[in-house]
């Protein structure tokens, strides 16, 4: 049962049903995202921690999101896509994320005797709330402050969530549009392959 | 590469470097152009996808600090042949006459050593060369006229709402002058409204260095070295630049040259000059003024997201389609200086969600989801604001080396009080436009775009780095072209001026090469 306070305007729209209309390069990009190859940076423990963290930060998108966040992030890390430094930092996004995941586990074990991904939902939420609003316990978060880790990892998670075709369908985004482009212009006019306007799309 | 000696070496193959290369290709000079990124084919190497096309942005480490640290990895950067012009929105405007003399007209910033009239012949040349499309009668002719291609006519709902709001509050509006084909040109087709201009144009309807100056340069015999990162420049006893060091495939190489043109944008250019210091130039090359890296500027580029009862679908069509230049100098009547322009500016989901999070850290989880479920009801209108040059905004070097052994740059940036007044006034104007169009302005998203300055031009060697042609005051065979030489950061998009000034520099370099006896025999 859908517990979300708000529902999609486009319950019957599936952007992937049009994938054969996309150019081959974009099809391949999306295929690799939906079926990511194994990365080599995140350890199995880090993946479990990241998965638990994503559920804590974005419980909202569970059941709607179809991509494996951990697999896609690992793929991006492996492809050296996270070399840049976030604003205000002198460490790479990769270093910040890897260290942060380790520090999360350290603190969870020190304080609660369990790894983060084994904690109950309430405890996870309390920990995340504490970490997001502060530098973190200096004995653990010295190299990377917890708020820097959270702003960095949240930005990466958001990018992956909104690169998920299932989420595109939920928000009614037309997605890739080459080679066909858009032709129907003017108020209330849309191309027939796009999501149908609300009234026509509701079940 | 077998050959290790050239007359001219151009560092950076973006909007400025490619124009220089295309011009010099028609002379008898031997020219090599290096770029740190790959030479991509739009059809094979681009995709209709935001995440994938992040690869067009600079991804190397940069430290960004200050009260308002800059985002140095998106629309302030480019990686690959064509540079940031590969992912620009392609709104190409001339600067205003007053942009070249803000000190004289409004007692702020500094005057350029050149006037609008000096650049005008090059603006006119580039308007044709870049096949700009635009209205028959552009309401603000000083910013552009006589566009060879007709204005785009398939306007998105986002743009229609923007223009409707402007009309209702009594501001002039027009379809933007764009370097996007509105009709066929030789083998290139007109725009199909795919919408991914900022992800690189797969249909190749957008005019960029990749389909103009780069092929022209290659046809004329310029040697292009993609994925070659220049690491330092060395001078000889006569205090001219003699050698360019670079890395390719992990190996160190060098080129002997007679003229060097740095066209590596506003961070890498000063970084390279500062890092190339030696006994003759202890503060870095071209830096007797101490101003290399200083007076770095950007443009404020905030968005208002307004919700409409009907579906807008801002993803349809090219992001920037219409504008008003009315507030360009509105500061004089409103208690501040200079001003801004306004655009309709559609965003795709990753960009919008990222800006939501950057502007409001509580926008995660259900907050994010609830906002984004209304994506199709949002319109997005944006301002592009002038930013005042300040010496304290600068590029310097850290002690930490990158993978090529070059110190990682540190960029310090804080907005000027006037920048914030422009922002605030633009925000209120954007809100009134959205409301007049029938929308509910919900979110003000702060962002910025473009980089300028860092090696400003001027007539006085004590207060500038290069002359108006980009020639170093200290080293006569060293040229700096493109945005780093800008003295002010006007609110009209900078790239038409970058292309135009590069053409002006290229003519000068050709003449200079004859003066110093460079005759194509390197």
Interface residues (C-beta under 8 A of the other chain):
Chain A: X4 X5 X6 X7 X8 X9 X22 X23 X25 X26 X29 X30 X33 X57 X58 X59 X60 X61 X64 X80 X81 X83 X84 X85 X87 X88 X89 X90 X92 X132 X151 X154 X155 X158 X159 X160 X161 X162 X163 X167 X168 X170 X171 X172 X173 X174 X175 X176 X177 X178 X179 X180 X181 X182 X183 X185 X186 X187 X188 X190 X194 X195 X197 X198
Chain B: X43 X44 X45 X46 X47 X48 X49 X50 X51 X52 X54 X55 X58 X59 X60 X61 X62 X63 X64 X65 X69 X70 X71 X72 X73 X154 X155 X156 X157 X160 X191 X192 X193 X194 X195 X196 X202 X203 X310 X311 X313 X315 X316 X317 X348 X349 X350 X352 X353 X354 X357 X358 X361 X364 X365 X366 X368 X369 X370 X372 X373 X375 X376 X398 X400 X408
